[in-house]
């Protein structure tokens, strides 16, 4: 396949705005549908692309996930 982890990460890093990142992810998701052989060396599912698109479309990407992690870390510290 043409796309591997390094290529995807490098191209994603070149997208400087949140809107461009979403557009890139949507294009990759569409390619995964139409030309799955391009992603032969990459183990990412359509659902994972959908989840990334959903997060990057948020006003603050990954905010809920970061808050959940912080709350869990605080709870773990209190137990110690």
N, C-alpha and C positions, 0 to 999 in steps of 0.2 A: 504494500500500500504506500501511497504518497505521504500520508499523514502519520507521524509518530508523536509521542508525547512531547519531545523537544520542539518539533515544528509547531505544534498547536500552541504550546506555551509561549514560544517566541512571537508568533503572529498575534496572539492575544495581548501580549505585553506592548506591542506596537500600537494597539488601539488606545488612544489617549483619553477619550471621553467615555462616559458610561453608556451613552447612546451608541457609540461605535462598537463598544464591547458587546452590547445586546445584539446589534446587527450582525456582528461576526459570529456570535454563538448561533443565531438563527440560520445563518448561511451554512454553518457546519452541520446543524441539525438537518437541514434540507438535503445537504449532500449525503449525509448518512442514510437518508431515505432513498435517494435516487441512485447513488453510487456507493453502496456499502463496501465494495472492494477497496476503495481508497483508504478505508479505516481498518484494513485487515490487521495491521500491527498495533492497533490501539484498542484497549478494552474499555470503551466507554459506551454506555447504552443510550438509546434515545431518551429514556426517562431521566438519565443523569444530565443530558443536554437540557431537557425541559426544566429540571430543577435549577440548573445554573441560570437559564434564561429568566426564570421566575425571580430568583434572588437579585440578579443584576438589574431587573426592571423596577425594583423597589427604590424608594427615595434614598434610603441608606442600606446598601447591600449588606446582607449577613448580620444586620443589627440584632435580630431576635436570637440568632445562633450565638453571637458573641455574648449577649446578655445571659443566655442560658448557661453558657460555659462559666461565666464569671460567678453567677449565683451558685453553681455546683461547686466551684473552687472555694467560695466563701463558706459554704456548708461543710465541706471537707475539712477546712481549717478549724472550724468550730468544734468538730468532733475530735480533733487531735489534741 
